[in-house]
């Protein structure tokens, strides 16, 4: 009898348990787990900055770091005697965000806050993009966004902070943020999160930091109209073994070359042209024909005998390239009588003639001389041109001030292809999407970048934090250093 009487009691408790759980899940003033927090109005959004390294401002540890949403500082821990707990008691700052799990807590009471009004802070820390958002970046008429202090900015056209002398990195990051396929790949973390990598492989940090920077640059709900590339550059300094520094001016082409190759390696790319998004976007192919020149001091008979040997026959090798190096003609030593040659000018097509498979160029080593000619056999989707402005001689570094005249739209790269390759490619017309310029002395100087925002067709000039609109006609008058061209849609 007693057994029968116990049964309904058990059933009753089973039915009540889920109701208790539901009560615990709903925030209220009396719920010990999720309380309605009275301190939400103390959050100071203009002070929040998630661009810097996520480490505790006291112990400098990266583990279990919380951001104080009242003063913006980072502290470790949440329990008693931790830095965040001490800060909350000493300063009466109560709302904290776990930078890893994106969950909000109130200290020193130590309960979790669930409130949809805090979603904007989560989005600034970790912006996310759907496929539809990404597809509309270049199509729809772009909408200006408003920051916390009321400044209007256009997502994708935001300044990058110059920490000391890292403008040579900033211009490259600006330029790459407007290369469509690369940007679209990195805006969705899911695309590279599944890449298998060996345990302890921390080079992948570079990929994650670059992805974070891309998402912050294109974030439509930012709290401020600029982004600091601090975490990204820390990863660069670390993985280049301090070859590229934040505190010393460097060369953008060295940085760009190293960065693309390292990203390709970190994305588990191999020698195949479609093994990573880097190779799919930028990798072209060329043939290099090399023949050795006999020494000048020999007479004609000896020369002809040498030329008949196998060593002096023309050799052909096929190689890949991520960028094309264009050589500027040396500037004239003297101005002509009409003073017209003060700033020499050269046409872009004259520079590209180097790659037509017919123009020969002499290269010297310490004992041999070679004649080389280059023939481009496959054009990539995006072409990077490096205009070689700096030459190093025994004493110092010299800068060539020659201005390159180039069209901004419909640059025909088909002129440098052989007839068979041109027929195979069909459309060889390219449009300029980014242009990096060097101003000033060879060793010092500054860099700035010009960018095309495809959605509104407007060009912008970016120099660190300064963003201004610029007319396309003005871009051609600058001392271009690196250019990125995109193949036109058919």
Secondary structure, 3 states (H helix, E strand, C coil): CHHHHHHHHHHHHHHHHHHHHHHHHCCECCCCCEECCCCHHHCCHHHCCCCCCCCCCCCCCCCCEEEECCCCCEEECCCCCCHHHHHHHHHCCCEEEECCCCCEEECCCCEEECCHHHHHHHHHHCCCCCHHHHHHCCCCCCCEEECCCCCEEECCECEECCCCCCHHHHHHHHHHCCCHHHHHHHHCCHHHHCCCCCCCCCCHHHHHHHHHHHHHHCCCCCCCCEECCHHHHHHHHHHCCCCCCCCCCCCHHHHHHHHHHHHHHHCCCCCCCCCCHHHHHHCEEEEEEEEEECCCCCCHHHHHHHHHCHHHCCEEEEEEECCEEEECCCCCCCCCCCCCCCCCEEEHHHHHHHHECCCCEEEECCCCEEEEEEEEEECCCEEEEEEECEEECCCCEEECCCEEECCCCCEEHHHHCCHHHHHHHCCCEEEEEEEEEEECCCCCCEEEEEEEECCCCEEEEEECCEEEEECHHHHCCCCEEEEEEEECCC
